[in-house]
Amino acid sequence: MLAAAFVGAGVVTAAVWISTQTPSLGVSWRADGERVYVAHVRAGPALGRLRPGQSVTAIAGTADSGVTLEPVDLTPEPDMVFKRYSAMDEFFERQSRLHAALQSPVVELLTTQGVIQVTPRPDRALSSLPPVFWFQLVCGLIGLLAGASVWAYRHRDPAARYYALTGLGLMSFASAASVYSTRELAIDGRLFMGLSALNEMGALLFCGGLIAVLWYYPTRLARLPAGPWIVGMYLAFGLAIPLRLHDSVELIGHMPIMAGYLLTLALAAAQWRKTRNDPLERAALRWFLLSWLFGSGAFLGFVYVPAALGYDSGAIQGYAFGFFALIHVGVAFGVLRYRLFRLDRWWFVAWAVFAGGLIVIALDLLLIYVLSLNAHLSLLASMAIAGWVYFPIRQWLMSRVTTTHRARSPNALLRLVTGVLARPEDDSQTAWRALLSQAFLPARFGHAPPETRDSVAENGLILNVAGDDDVPAQQLHFCQHGTRLFNVRDVELLADVRALFAELLRYRQGLEYAVAAERHRVACDLHDDVGARLLTLAHLLDEPYADRVRDALTELRSVVYSMQPHRMPLVDALGDWRAEVAERCEAAGVVLDWQTSGECGQPGFSGGGCLALTRVLREAVTNAIRHARPARLAVMIELTDTALACAVRHAYAGVPPEQWEASVGLGSLRERIARHGGTLNWQLEQHELVTRWSMPFPPPAFEADKGSVLPSDAVATSPDGRYSQSWPEARSG
C-alpha cells in the first residue's frame, strides 16, 4: 500500500506539474454552434481586455499567421468526437499550432471588434485548475489504492491480482484525462496524443482486468489460465492505438470495451450458476456484481453509448469517472459485510489508518502552498485539524460501518431483557433460543454435537453455540437473515449474551420464588383465617344460608388451590367437575348426560388452569339452568396428549350467539381461558346451544422450570410449619 501511495503521489504531482506548465491567458472558453466565445475572465493577462460573451475567431503568435478557432478545439475528449485516428491526428496538429501561438511573447486575438493583443502568462495558476481536474485524480487514487490494498493481503490470489490491475487502469486513464480534458485552450499536440493513448490504454486495461476477475472470482470457472490471455489481448488493442494499426476509433478503442462489458455479463451469469449451491460465495458475488456492473454499466451508458451514436459525451466524462470510484467503495463495503476476496474487517481498519496519515500530509502541504504558512505552523495546524476534525469523523464512520452488533446498543439490550422477562411461561430452552434469535437474527437454527464450543464455522455461515446443563448445543445459520456473515466479534457477543441470560434466569427464578412465597402467605392466611371462619358459619347457620356458606367455602378452596405451583391431578379435577355438575342438575331437575372420551398421559393442569376450566364449566352450566331451563344437559369431555376439549350442549330458543351483547362475564371467561392458551366459543346447532372450550396441557418442562419453590402442600401448611391440616370439609347436618 505504501508503494502504491508513492506511485499515486507521483502521478498526481506529474499531472499537476504538466497542467500548470502551459501558457495561460486566464480565460475560460465555450463553444456555441460555430463560434468560440469567452465564458469567463479570471485575474490575469486578459482581464480588462476581453469580456465574457465576446467571440474570438482566430489566434496568432508573433511568428505565425494564426489559427482559426473552431468549436472542436475545445473538446475535452477527442476519442468521443472523432471516428478516425487520422482525424484525431489532425486535431493534435491543431493543438500544437495553438500551443505554439500561446507560447509567443504577445498573442493576437481576432474578435468581431478587432484585434486584441494579450501577453500570456508562461504558466497556469494552480488555483485555476477546475474541480473536475481534482475529482478525476481522486477517482484514480481510490482505484489504485483499493486495488493495491487487496493485492497486498491476497497476493497469491489471481482474482486479487487482476483486481489490482483494474485499479492501475483506472489511475492511468483518469490521471491522463485530468490533464488534457481540463486544459485552458491547448497543450502540445504530441503530449496530447500520448496522454490520449494512455487514457485508452488504461480503459482497456481496466476492462481486461475486470473480465479476468470474473473468470477467477468467486470461483474459478475452468482450469484454462484465461487471465493472462484476456489481459494480453486487451493490451494488444491498447498498443495498436499509438501504433495506428487501424484507423477506426470504434474498432480499436470502443468496441473491445463494449464487447468486454457484454462478456462480463456472460461470466457473471456463469458464476451465478456455479455458486447456486454455495450461499457464502453467492452472497459475495451478488454484492460484487452490484458494485462492478452498475458502476461500469453506468459509465458506458453515459459516455460510450452516446459517443457510439455520434454525440459528444466528453464534457461529462470527468465526473462520470465517479462511477468507477463507487465501484471500489462498493467493494470496500463488500469486504466489511461479505468478506470479498476473503478479506476481513482489519483490511478496512488498515485503510483507515493509512488514510489518516495521508490526510495529515495533505493538510500540511495544502497549508504550506495555499496559505503560505511556514513548515512549523502548517504542521501544527494540520495536526490540529486532523485531530479535532478528521479523526472524530473517521471514528464515527468506522463505528457506523464496522459495528454490526446492534444487540450491544442500550436499546437493543433493553429489548433483550424485557423479551425474556415478558414471557415467564417459557422454559429455559425456549427463552435461550428467543434471546439468540433477537441478538443475531439467524435464518434458522440447527442441532450441534454436545461437545460443540462457541465458534464460527463454514466461513461465517454458521455460528456454533455451546450447550450446558440447561440448554443443548445448537447452530445459528445465516446471520441477520443472510445479509452478512458471522465473525469473531459475534463469538464475543455470544459470550456477553450468555452471561446476560444467566443473570436473567437468576433474576426470573428469584422473582418467581418471591411470587410463590407471597401466594403461599396469602393461601395460608385464607386457610387459617377466612376458611376457618366460613367453616364455623356453615355449622352455626341454618339452611339455606349454610349451603351458601359452603358454596363460598368451595370457591375459596378452588382459589387457594389455583395458587399452587404444581399440577392438579387430572383424575381429581374430572371427578370434582362431574360431582358438582351432577349435584346442580339434580337440584334443578335436569337430566345430566356426562361423556368422557380419549386418553392422555398428562398428569393435569396447573392450579390456575384448573380454576379457569372449572369456572368456565360452572358458568356454562349456570347459564343453561338459569336462562334455557333445559330438560336435558350434555357435557362432553375429550382428552388427547396435548389438550382437553369440553362442550356443553342443551336446548335453546333464545337470541343467536352472534347477536349477544358483549358483557363483562363473557369477556372475563374468554380472557381467563385465553390466558392459558385456550379458546372459548358458542354456536347454535339445530336448536341447541353448544358452548365449546379447549385448553392445551402445560409443556413437559413445566415442573422443572416453574418448579417447586415451595412445598407441595403449601396451601395447607404455613411457612413456620404450625398448621398442617388438610382443607376443612363443611358437611351439612
N, C-alpha and C positions, 0 to 999 in steps of 0.2 A: 504493500500500500504506500509505503514511504517513497519507493522508486516511482510509482505512478503519480504521486503528488508532485515530485520534482519534474517529471515529464510534463504534467499538466501545467505547472507553473511556467515551465519553459515555453510551452506552446502559447499560453496566454501572453507572456511577455513579448514573444515574437509577433503575435497578432497586433498587440498594441503598438509595438515599435514600427511595424510596416504601415499601419494605418495612420500614424502620426508623422511619418516621413514623406508625405506627399504634399505638394504645394496647395495652398488654400486661399480662396477668395472670401471666406466667411459667408457663403451664400448657400441656401437650400433651394434645390431646383425641383420643378414639377413640369409635367407634360400634359397638354390639353389638346387632344386632336393632333394637329400637325405642328403645333408651336410648342416651344420650350420657354418657360417664364420663371421669374424669380418668385419663390414662395415665401422666403424669409431671409432677412439680412441680419447677421449677428455682428457683434462688435468686432471690427476687423477692417481689412483693406477696402471693402466695397461699401462700408457704412457711409451714408450720405451721398453716394454716387449712384447706387441702384436702389430702387424701391420695390416693395412687394407688388406682384402683378405685372411687372414690366417684362415684355417679351425680348428675348435675345435670339437673334437668328444665326450669328456666327461668332467665332472666337479666333483670334490670331495673335501670334507672338511677334517679336521683333524680327525674327529670321525666317518666317514662313508667310505664305499667302493667306492662311486662315483655313478654318474647318467649319463647314456649315453644321449647326446643331440640329439634330434630329431627335424625336422622342425616344427612339430605340437606344440612344446613347445613355439614357437614364435607367435602362432595365436592370434590376438587381440580380437576376438570374438568367444568363443568356441561353442555357440549355432548355429553359422553359419557353423560349421565344423562337429560336431558330430550329429548323428541321434538318439542316445540313451543317456539317462541321466546316465546310468551305465558307458558308455564310458567317459562321462564328469566327473564323479566322479573319474575315474582312472586318468584323466588329472589333476584334482585338487590335487590328491595324489602326482603326479609327481611334481607339483608346490611346494607342501610342502617340498619334499625332496630337490629340487633345492634351495628353500629359506633357508632351514637348512644348506646346504652346504655353501651358501653365507654368513651366519652368523658366520662361523668359523673364527678364527684369520687369518688363511692362507688358501687360496683357490688354489687347484691344477687344472690346465687346461691341458688336454691331447690334444696335437696338432700333426700334421704329422711330426713335427720336434722334438717332445719330450714333456716332462712335463715342464710347466711353472708355477711357484708359484707367486701368487699375494696376497697382503694384501688388502682386500676390505675396502672401506670406510664405516663406520657404518650407514651413512645416505646419501641421494641423494641430490645433489645441486639443489637449486631452478631454477637456470639458465639452468639446463639440461632437464627440462620438455619441451617437444616439443610443437610447436604451436597448434597442434590438441588437446592437453590437454586443453588449454585455450579456444580454439574455442568451444569445447563441453560444457564447463561451461558457456560461454557467451550465447550459444543457450538455455541452461536450464534456465538461468536467464531471458532471454527475454520471454520465455513461462510462467514462474512463475509470473513475474511482470505484464505481459499483462493480464493474467487470473485474478490475484488479483485486478487489477485496474478496470476491467469490473465488477467484483463481488462487489467491494466496492461501486460503484454507482448504481448497479442494483441488490442488494442482494435479493430482493423478486422475481426476475425473474428466473425460473428454468433453462432456457437456459443459463443465465449468470453463474449460479452455476456450471453447467456441463462444461461450457467453462473454468472456473477456475480450474476444476478438470483435464482437459487436460493439462493445464499449470503445475499443480503439477506432473502429469505423465511425462511430458517432462523433468522437473527438475530431477525427480528420475532416469529415465533411462540414461539421458545424463551425470549426475554427476557420477553415478556408472561406466559407461563405460569409463569416462575420466581417472579413476584411473587404472583399470586393462588393458585397451587397450593400454596405454602408458607406461606400466611397462618396466623396462630395460631388465630383463630376467624372473624374477619370484617374486611372492608375496606369502604370506601364503595361503595355499590351502583352509582353512576354510573361510578366509576373501574373497578369490576369489569366493568361492561358494555363500557366502552371497551377494556380490556385483552383481554377475551374476543373482541371483534370484531377487534382487531389480531392475535390469535392465529390466528383463522380466515382472516383476510386473508393473513397470512404463509404459512399452509399452502397456500392456493390459489395464491399467487404462486409458491411452490416447485414445485408440481405443474405449473403452466403453463410455468414456465421449463424444467423437465425435458423436457416434451413438445417444446418449441421446440428444445432442444439436439439431441434425436434426429431432428428434421427436418433439421438442418444438419450433424450430425456422425455419422460421419467424412466422409460425402459428402452433398451436398445432394440430397434425394430428388426435387425438382421445382423448376421456375422460380417457382412460386407463392410469394409472400412470406408464408408461413403463420405465421411467428413473431409478428409484431405482432397478428395476428388471434387467435391462440391465447392470448397473454398478455392481450389486451384482453378476451376473453371471460371469462377467469378473474378478472380484476379486476372485471368487472361482477358476477359472483357474489359477490365479496368486498364490494362496495358494497351489494348487496342485503341483506346481513346487518344492518348498523346501521340501514338504512332500513326494515327489516322489510317488504320487498316480498312476502314469503311467510312463512307461519307454520311450515313444515316444516323442521326442522333437517336431516333426511336429504336433502331435495331440494336445498337451497341449500348446505349445508355439507359433507355426507358424500358424496353421490352424484357430484358433479363430481370429487372426488378418486379415488374408486373407478373411475369411468369413465376418468379420466386415466391411472391405472395400467394399465388394460387397453389404452388407446391406446398407451402407451409400449411395451407388448409387441408390438403390431402394427407400430409404427415400427421396433422393434428387429429384427423379422423382415424387414422391408423393407430395412433397412440391411444385414443379414446376407446377404441375397440379392444386393444391389447390389455388395457387396465380395467376392464369391466368387472373382473373378479378381485380386484385389489383396491379397497376403499381408500387406503392411505395414498397410493400413487394417483388414484382418480381425483382425490381432493386437491393434491398438489398440482396436477395437470390442469384442473379446472381454473385455479387461480392464475397459473402461468399463462394459459391461453387467453384469459380475460385481459391480462395486462399486455401481453405481446400483440395479439391480433387486433385488439381495439386500438392500441397506440399506433401501430404501423398501418392498420387499415384507415384510420382517420387521416394520417399524413398523406397516404395515397389518394384518398378521396378529395382532400383539399388542395393538393399540389399536383400530383402526377396525372390524375384523370382530367382535370381542366386543361393541362398542358397538352395532353394527347388529343383533346378536342379542339385545340387551336386557341385557347385562351391563355393570356399571360398571368400565371399564378405566382410569379416571383415575388410580388410585393408582400404576400402573406407567408412566404416560405420561412423567413426567420423566426416568426412566432410559432409556426407550425412545428418547429423543432421541439417545442414543449411537449408534444405528444410522445416523443422518444424519451424525454426526461421522465414523463409519467410512467413509461414502461419500467424503467429501472426503479422508480419509487414504489411501483406496484410489486415488483419482485422483492424489494426490501420488506414490505408488509407481508408478503408471502412467506419469507423466511421466518418472520415472527409467528405467524399463525400455522403454517403448514410445513415448516422446515424445508423450503425449496432448496434443492441441491444438497439436502441433508445437513444444512447448517442450522445451528441452534441460536438462541437469543443473544449469546455472547458476541455473535457477529455484529448485531445491531449496537451493542454496548461499545465494541471496539470502534465502530464507525463514529459513534457519538463522541468518544474521547478524542479520536483523530480530528474530527471536525472542530472540536473545541480549541485544539492547538492552532489549526488553520485560521480560525476566527480571530484569535489574538494577534497572529502575524499580519493578517489582512488589515485589521483595525490599525495596527501600528504603522503599516505602510500608508494607509489612507490618511492618517493624521499628519504624517511627515510630508507627503507630496501634495495633499489637497489643502490642508490648513497651515502648512509650512511651520509646524511645530518642531522643536529640536528633538533629538532622539530620546532624551530622558523624559521630557514631558509627554511625548507621544506614547512611550512605553507605559508610563503610569496611567495615562488616560485610557489606553486600550485595555489594560488590566482591570481598571475600574469598570469600564463598560462591559467587559466580558463577565466580570464577577457579579455585577449588580443587575445586568440585563440578560446577557446570553445564557449564563449557567442556570439561573432560575427558570427561564423559559425552556431550556433543554431538559431540566429535571422534571418540569411539569409535563412536557411532551413524552418523556420516557415513562413517567408514571401512568400516563393515559394509554400509551401504545403497548408497553410491555406488561402492564398489570392485567392479568386475565382472571384473577381470583376475586370476583365480585363478592364471594362469600366472606371475605375479610373486612369488608366495609361495615361500619356500625349498624347501618340499617339492615344489611343482609344478616348479620349476626343476630339482631333482634328478631328478624323473621324466623331464623332457625330455632331460636329458643322458644318463641311463642308457638311455633308449629308443633313442637314436641309436647309442650305443656297443654296445648289446646285439645289434645287427643289422649286423655288419661286412660281411655279404654284400650289403646294399642298396647300389645305386648312389646317386649324389648326388641325382637327381631323386626317387627313392623315399624317401630319408631326409628330404629337404626337405618333401615332402608329408606324411609322417608327423609331422614336427615341427609343421607348421601345423595339422594335424588335432588334435593334443594341445593346442595353445595356444588354439585358437578353437572347436573342436568344430563345424565347419560341417556343414550338412546335405548339401552336395555341393560338388564342385569344377567349375569351368568354364574354358574357354580364354579367353585375352585377347590382344589385339594386342601385337606385340613392343615397341611404344613406350609401353606402359602404365606408369604411375607409381603408387606407393603412395598410395591414396586411398580414400575412402568414396563409394559410388555408390548410386543408386536409393533415396535417403532412408534409408540404413542397411541395406538388404537385402543389399548386396554390398560386399565388401572387395577392391579391386584390389591385386594383388601384382605388383610389377615383377620382370622376369627379368634374367638376366645370362648370362655365357658358359656357365655350368654348368647352370642351370635355366631353363625357359621362364616367361614371364609367365602368370599364371592369375588366376582369380577365386574367392573364397570366398563361398558363398551361405548366408544364414540362420545367423547366429551362435548358438552353443550350441543347435544343432538347432532353431532358430527360436524360442527362448524370449526373445531380446532382439535389439536392433538393433546394428549396428556404429556406432562413433562415433570422434571424433578420438583418443581415448585408445587405441583399437585400432591406429591408424596408428603411434602412438608405441611400442606394444608390438611391432608388426611390425618396427620398426627394431631393437629390442632382440633379438628372436628371430633376425633376420638376422645380427646381429653374433655372437650365440651360435653360430649354425650355422656361420659361417665359422671360428670358433675350434675348434669340434668337428671340422670337416673337416681342419683343420691337425693337430689332435691325432691323429685317426684315421689320417691319412696317415703321420704320424711313427711311430705305433705299428705300422702295417703295415710300414713300412720297417725298423723295429727287428726285427720278427719275421722278415721276409725275410732281413735280414742275418744273424741268428742261424741260420736254416735254411741259408743259404749257407755259413756257417762249419762247421756240423755236416756238411753234404754234402761239403765239401772234406776234412774230417777222415776221414769214412768212405771217401771215394775214395782219398785218399793213403795212409791207414794200413791200415784194415781191408780195403779192396778189394785193395790190393797184396799183403797177407799171404795172403788167400784165393786169389789167383791163383797165388802161389808154391806154396801147399799143393796146389792142383789139379795142378800139374806134377810135384810130388815124390811124391804118393801113388799107389798102385796102385788098380785097380778092386776093389770098388765104392765105396771111400772117396772116390776122386776125383770120382765122379758126385755124391755127397752134397755135396762142397765146391762143385761147380759149381752145384748147386741153391741152396745158400746164397748164392753169389755172384749168381745171378739174382734171388733175393728181395731181396738188398741193393740191387741195381740198381733194382728197382721202388720200393723205399722212398725211395731218393735221388731218383729221377725225380718221385716224388709231392710233393717239396718245391719243385718248380718253380712259379713264379707264372703261367707261360704254359700254354696248352692243349697237350695231347698230340695229334698228328695222328691223326685217326680211322682213316685207312688203315693206319698203322703199328700201332695198337692191335689192329685186326681181324686183321692178319697175324700179330702175336705170339700172339694168343689161339689162332688156328687151328693154328699150328705147335706150340704147347705141348700142346694137347689131342690133336692127331694123334699126337704122339710118345708120349704116355702111353697112348692107346688101342692103338697098335701094340704097345707093350711089354706090355700086359695081354691082348692077343689079342681086342680088342673092335673091331667094325666101326663106324667113325665116319660119321655122316650129317650133314654140315655144310651148313646152308642160310642164305643171306643174302638178304633182300628189302627193297625200298624204296630211296629215295634221299633225301638231305638235303644242304642247303647249309652245314651246320655244320662248322667246322674240327675240332672234337673236344672232349674233356673236359679239365678241369684235371688236374694231376698227382694230387691226392688223389682225385678222382672216378674217374680211370682205374685207380688202385690198388684202390679199393673194388670196381669191376666185375671186375677181374682176380681178386681174392681170392674173390668170390662164385662166379665161374665155376670157379675152381680147386677150391673146397670142394665144389661140386655134382658135379664130375667125380670127385673123390676119394671122396666118399660112394657114388657109383654103382658105381665099380670095387671098392671095398673091401667094401661091405655087400651090394649087389644082384648083383654079378658078372654083368652082362647080356651077351648075345651081340652086342647092337647098341645104340648110343647115338646119339641125335639131338640136335643143337644147332641151334636156330632163332633167328636174329637179325633183327629188323625195325627199320628206320630210318625215322624221319619227321623233319620240320623242327623238331620240338620235343623229341623224346625218343628214347631207344634202349630197345627191349624185347628181352629174351632169355629163352629157355626151354630147359631140358634135360630130355629125355624118355627113359625106359628102362623095361624090365620090372621089376616089383617085386611081391614076395609077402610083405612084412613087415607090421608094425603100421601102421594108417592114420595119416596125419599128425596128425589131431585127437587121437590118443591118445599122441602122443610126449610124453615128459617134457622140460620146459624145461631146456636146457643152456646152459652158458656159450658154446659155439661158435655155436649157433643165435642166441642173443641178441646176440652180438657182430656176426654178419652183418647182422641186422636193423638194429642201431644204426648200423653202418658205412654201409649203403645209405641209411638214413633221414637221415643227416647231410647228404647231398647232395640231399635232396628225393625220393628214390626209394622204391620199395616192394618187398617180397620175400614170397613165399608158396609153399606146397606144396599140391598137390592130387593125389588118386588118381583116375585116369580109365581105366576099362576095363583093370584090372590093370597099369597103367603109372603110375609116379610122375613128375609133372611139376613141376619147380622153375622158377618164373617170377619174374623181377625186371625192373624198369624204372627208368630214371633220366632226368630232364629235362636238356637241354643248358643250360649257363650262359647268362644273358642276354647280348644283344649288347654291353651296356656293360661286360662283364666285363673286357675288355682295357684299356679306358680307365680304369676306376675301380680295378681291382686292380693295374693297371699294372705295368709293368716297372720296378720299383725296383732290380732287379739285371739284369745281362746275361743273355741267353737261354741261354747255356751255363754258367750259374753252377754247375751240378752238376759241371762238368768243368774249371772254371777257378777257381783260388784267388784271394782278394781281392788279393794282391800280384802276380798275373799270372805266378807262377813255373811253374805247371803248366797246360798247355793240351791235353793229350792226351785222346782220347775214352775211354769206358769200356773197360777191357780185356776182350777176348773170350777166355774159357777154353775151349780145344778139347781134346778127348781125343786121346791118342796123341802 
